Structure formats: structure tokens, C-alpha cells
Amino acid sequence: MTYNLQTMTHPAVVCRRVTKDFGAGDNQVRVLRGVDLDVPFGEMTLLVGPSGCGKTTLLSVVAGLLNASSGEVTVLGENAGRMSGGEAVQFRRRNIGFVFQQYNLLPALTAAENAAVPLLAAGVPKKQAVAAASELLSQLGLGERLHALPSQLSGGQQQRVALARALVHEPRLVVCDEPTSALDHETGNAVMELLTNVAVRPDRAVIVVTHDSRIFEFADRIAHMDDGRIVQTRDAESRPAQSIFAGVN
């Protein structure tokens, strides 16, 4: 694989003085209060802090699901605030993969069809999209469950389908909102191992919002939030040895 080294000399995500308000007038609430954050390529950055401190709001602003009230957000070299609505949608579709806490799988689609959704949305023919999704699911240990519906899969298997869906279009930024909070410790660790092995590459950045301290060991960098601000960013210790697929059901 060829990496664009010139692009990767800059952070994947840069936030400067970012604020986000909800409501108006007397009902206005400021959730983000001047956030400064750099997210490097080739690393997994955890965004941690107490409930209500603004983690998910910041992730949504970075991913383009919400617009910042003020400040600058640069994602993969593009200024998010200068994009039109249509441009932002196309940018997300090409460049960003999402992993959600609740999986958000479509109940009537098979595992392979669910994982193929980003390619189908981009206009890739169904046969080609499902084939690509099936190959990725096989790499994630689900080669025998390609035709299973979400209701026929365990929590760990559903999260792997969600991970495949986030990665199938080879996004350069992967964002995850509490990906392990609904999983037991063993399955959560296995999912983080999968995410580390598959998503952390020199040309990609991964941001994980979590309050699950059990997965802090998987981070390259940990950004601590409190009261709508980044209060500390530190490099994490070395990750543990990883045994991919171990303990995932």
C-alpha cells in the first residue's frame, strides 16, 4: 500500500478554539468551551472524561455530524466549516468510518449486506460491494456468518460487523462512540484488538470516545476532557500483546 507521506506530516484532525452551543437566548447551553486538539495519523486516540463533559459532541463535530458554533476544525487537511451540506456528506462518505455503541445494524440485512452499506451508498454495484464486505468479514473471523441476520449474531459478532462496515470503504478517519460499553470485558478487549489491528495504520487515524477504563491500554494517546475542554493530553504506555479474535463469540 502507498501512503501519502506529505499529507501525514500534519495531524489528521486539528481543532482550535472550538465551541458548540445548543439552544438559543436564555436556553442556550455551551457544551464545548474552546477545545484545542490534535489527532495524529497512525495512532489510536482515546477521548475520555466524565459523562456530560462533551466527548460525544466533540466527536460529532470532528466527524461533521454537527457544526461547530465557533473555532476551526480541520479534518484530513480540509476545513470542515467551509464545506456546503452536500460537500460535507460526500466528504464523510469517502473519508470517515463510524462505529456506534448500539451497532445500528439493519435487521433485515445479512452481516455481509450490513457491512457493505457504505459501498452501496457510494454507488458500488451490490455484487461487488457485498463481495468486498464478505472478504473483510472473513478477515475479522466471520467468514461462516456472512448470511446471518443481526438477530442471529452475538454482541461481539455484531460489533465486528459494525467494525467491518466502518472500514469497508477504507476511510482515513475512524470514529468510535463507546464501542465497548455494552460488551463484557473479554469481548470488549477482543473488539479493541480488532480495531487496533485493522484500523490503526500510517495513513489512518482512530478516535475512540469512552469512559471504559478497561480499554485505556489500547491507546497511543489519551485526551482528557472536563467541562467542555481538553484539560490534558498524554501519550499512553505501550499496548499489550494482542491475540486477534481471542475470546470473541
C-alpha positions as CSV (number, residue, x, y, z in Angstrom):
1,M,0.0,0.0,0.0
2,T,1.3,3.5,-0.9
3,Y,0.9,6.2,1.8
4,N,0.8,9.9,1.2
5,L,3.7,10.9,3.5
6,Q,3.4,14.6,2.7
7,T,-0.2,14.7,3.9
8,M,0.7,12.6,7.0
9,T,3.3,15.1,8.2
10,H,0.3,17.1,9.5
11,P,-2.3,15.8,12.1
12,A,-5.3,14.0,10.8
13,V,-7.5,16.3,12.9
14,V,-6.8,19.8,14.2
15,C,-9.3,21.6,16.5
16,R,-8.6,25.2,17.5
17,R,-10.8,27.1,20.0
18,V,-13.8,25.0,19.1
19,T,-17.1,25.9,20.8
20,K,-20.5,24.3,20.4
21,D,-23.8,25.8,21.7
22,F,-27.2,24.2,21.8
23,G,-30.4,26.2,22.1
24,A,-30.8,30.0,22.0
25,G,-31.3,33.0,24.2
26,D,-31.9,32.2,27.9
27,N,-32.0,28.5,27.0
28,Q,-28.6,28.4,25.3
29,V,-26.1,25.9,26.7
30,R,-22.4,25.9,25.8
31,V,-21.2,22.3,25.6
32,L,-17.8,22.8,24.1
33,R,-15.8,25.7,25.5
34,G,-12.8,26.3,23.3
35,V,-11.4,22.9,22.5
36,D,-7.8,22.5,21.2
37,L,-6.9,19.0,20.0
38,D,-4.5,17.4,17.6
39,V,-5.1,13.8,16.4
40,P,-2.1,12.2,14.7
41,F,-2.1,9.8,11.8
42,G,-1.1,6.2,12.7
43,E,-2.4,6.3,16.2
44,M,-5.4,5.5,18.3
45,T,-6.5,8.5,20.4
46,L,-8.9,7.9,23.3
47,L,-11.2,10.8,24.3
48,V,-12.1,10.3,27.9
49,G,-13.8,12.1,30.8
50,P,-16.9,12.2,32.9
51,S,-20.4,11.8,31.5
52,G,-21.7,15.1,30.1
53,C,-18.2,16.7,29.6
54,G,-18.7,17.0,25.8
55,K,-16.9,13.9,24.4
56,T,-19.6,12.8,22.0
57,T,-20.4,16.3,21.0
58,L,-16.7,16.9,20.1
59,L,-16.6,13.6,18.2
60,S,-19.7,14.6,16.3
61,V,-18.2,18.0,15.4
62,V,-15.0,16.3,14.2
63,A,-17.0,13.8,12.1
64,G,-19.1,16.5,10.5
65,L,-22.4,15.4,12.1
66,L,-22.6,18.7,14.0
67,N,-21.3,22.1,13.0
68,A,-19.1,24.0,15.5
69,S,-20.5,27.3,16.8
70,S,-17.1,28.9,16.5
71,G,-13.4,28.0,16.1
72,E,-11.8,25.9,13.4
73,V,-11.9,22.2,12.7
74,T,-9.6,20.7,10.0
75,V,-10.1,17.1,9.1
76,L,-7.7,15.4,6.7
77,G,-6.5,18.8,5.6
78,E,-10.0,20.1,4.9
79,N,-11.7,22.9,6.8
80,A,-15.0,21.4,7.8
81,G,-16.6,24.8,8.3
82,R,-16.1,25.9,4.7
83,M,-18.0,22.9,3.2
84,S,-21.5,23.0,2.0
85,G,-24.0,20.5,3.3
86,G,-23.6,18.3,0.2
87,E,-19.9,18.6,0.2
88,A,-19.8,17.5,3.9
89,V,-21.9,14.5,3.1
90,Q,-19.7,13.4,0.3
91,F,-16.6,14.0,2.4
92,R,-17.9,11.8,5.2
93,R,-18.9,9.1,2.8
94,R,-15.4,8.9,1.3
95,N,-13.2,9.5,4.3
96,I,-14.9,8.7,7.6
97,G,-15.9,5.4,9.2
98,F,-18.3,5.2,12.2
99,V,-18.5,2.6,14.9
100,F,-21.5,3.2,17.3
101,Q,-22.3,1.9,20.7
102,Q,-25.5,0.3,19.7
103,Y,-24.2,-1.2,16.4
104,N,-27.1,0.2,14.4
105,L,-27.3,-2.8,12.1
106,L,-30.3,-3.1,9.7
107,P,-32.3,-6.1,11.0
108,A,-33.4,-7.2,7.5
109,L,-30.0,-7.3,6.0
110,T,-27.4,-10.1,6.4
111,A,-24.0,-9.5,8.0
112,A,-22.4,-9.1,4.6
113,E,-25.1,-6.7,3.4
114,N,-24.8,-4.6,6.5
115,A,-21.1,-4.3,6.2
116,A,-21.5,-3.3,2.5
117,V,-23.8,-0.3,3.2
118,P,-21.1,2.4,2.8
119,L,-20.1,1.0,-0.6
120,L,-23.7,0.7,-1.7
121,A,-24.3,4.3,-0.6
122,A,-21.4,5.3,-2.8
123,G,-22.9,3.7,-5.8
124,V,-20.8,0.5,-5.9
125,P,-22.8,-2.4,-7.6
126,K,-24.3,-4.7,-5.0
127,K,-22.4,-7.8,-6.0
128,Q,-19.1,-6.0,-5.8
129,A,-19.9,-4.3,-2.6
130,V,-21.1,-7.5,-0.8
131,A,-18.0,-9.3,-2.1
132,A,-15.7,-6.7,-0.6
133,A,-17.6,-6.7,2.7
134,S,-17.5,-10.5,2.8
135,E,-13.8,-10.5,2.4
136,L,-13.3,-8.1,5.2
137,L,-15.7,-10.0,7.5
138,S,-13.7,-13.2,6.8
139,Q,-10.6,-11.4,7.9
140,L,-12.4,-10.5,11.1
141,G,-13.3,-14.1,11.7
142,L,-16.9,-14.1,10.5
143,G,-16.5,-16.0,7.2
144,E,-19.0,-18.6,8.3
145,R,-21.6,-15.9,9.4
146,L,-21.9,-13.8,6.2
147,H,-25.5,-14.7,5.6
148,A,-26.7,-14.4,9.3
149,L,-29.1,-11.7,10.3
150,P,-28.2,-9.4,13.2
151,S,-30.6,-11.3,15.5
152,Q,-28.7,-14.4,14.9
153,L,-25.3,-12.9,16.0
154,S,-23.9,-12.4,19.4
155,G,-23.0,-9.0,20.7
156,G,-19.3,-9.4,19.8
157,Q,-20.2,-10.7,16.3
158,Q,-22.5,-7.7,15.7
159,Q,-19.8,-5.3,16.8
160,R,-17.4,-7.0,14.3
161,V,-20.0,-6.4,11.6
162,A,-20.2,-2.8,12.7
163,L,-16.4,-2.6,12.5
164,A,-16.3,-4.0,9.0
165,R,-19.0,-1.5,8.0
166,A,-16.8,1.3,9.3
167,L,-13.7,0.1,7.4
168,V,-15.0,-1.4,4.2
169,H,-14.6,1.8,2.2
170,E,-11.1,2.3,3.6
171,P,-11.7,5.6,5.4
172,R,-8.8,7.7,6.6
173,L,-10.5,8.6,9.8
174,V,-12.4,6.1,12.0
175,V,-14.5,7.4,14.9
176,C,-16.0,5.2,17.6
177,D,-18.5,6.2,20.2
178,E,-18.4,4.0,23.3
179,P,-17.7,0.8,21.2
180,T,-17.2,-1.4,24.3
181,S,-19.7,-0.1,26.8
182,A,-22.3,-2.8,26.0
183,L,-19.8,-5.6,26.0
184,D,-18.3,-7.7,28.7
185,H,-14.6,-7.3,29.5
186,E,-13.3,-10.2,27.3
187,T,-15.4,-9.3,24.3
188,G,-14.6,-5.6,24.6
189,N,-10.9,-6.3,24.7
190,A,-11.2,-8.5,21.6
191,V,-13.1,-5.8,19.7
192,M,-10.3,-3.3,20.6
193,E,-7.7,-5.7,19.4
194,L,-9.5,-6.0,16.1
195,L,-9.8,-2.2,15.9
196,T,-6.1,-1.8,16.6
197,N,-5.0,-4.5,14.1
198,V,-7.3,-3.4,11.3
199,A,-7.8,0.3,11.7
200,V,-4.5,1.7,13.1
201,R,-2.3,2.3,10.1
202,P,0.1,5.0,9.0
203,D,-2.5,6.6,6.7
204,R,-5.4,6.4,9.2
205,A,-6.4,8.0,12.5
206,V,-8.7,6.5,15.0
207,I,-10.6,8.4,17.7
208,V,-12.5,6.4,20.4
209,V,-14.8,8.1,22.8
210,T,-15.0,6.0,26.0
211,H,-15.5,6.1,29.7
212,D,-14.4,2.4,29.9
213,S,-11.0,2.5,31.7
214,R,-10.5,-1.2,30.8
215,I,-9.5,-0.3,27.3
216,F,-7.1,2.6,28.1
217,E,-4.2,0.2,27.5
218,F,-5.0,0.1,23.8
219,A,-4.4,3.8,23.3
220,D,-1.4,5.6,21.8
221,R,-2.7,8.9,23.1
222,I,-5.3,9.8,25.7
223,A,-7.1,13.2,25.7
224,H,-8.9,14.0,28.9
225,M,-12.0,16.2,28.8
226,D,-13.8,18.0,31.5
227,D,-16.5,20.7,31.4
228,G,-16.2,21.1,27.6
229,R,-12.5,21.5,27.4
230,I,-9.4,19.3,26.8
231,V,-7.6,19.5,30.1
232,Q,-4.8,17.1,29.5
233,T,-3.3,15.1,26.6
234,R,-0.7,12.5,27.2
235,D,1.0,9.6,25.4
236,A,-0.1,6.2,26.6
237,E,2.0,3.3,27.6
238,S,2.8,0.5,25.2
239,R,-0.1,-1.6,24.2
240,P,-0.3,-5.2,25.4
241,A,0.4,-8.2,23.2
242,Q,-2.6,-8.9,21.0
243,S,-4.1,-12.2,20.0
244,I,-6.6,-11.3,17.3
245,F,-10.0,-13.0,17.6
246,A,-9.2,-14.5,21.0
247,G,-12.3,-14.8,23.1
248,V,-14.8,-13.2,20.6
249,N,-18.0,-15.1,20.3
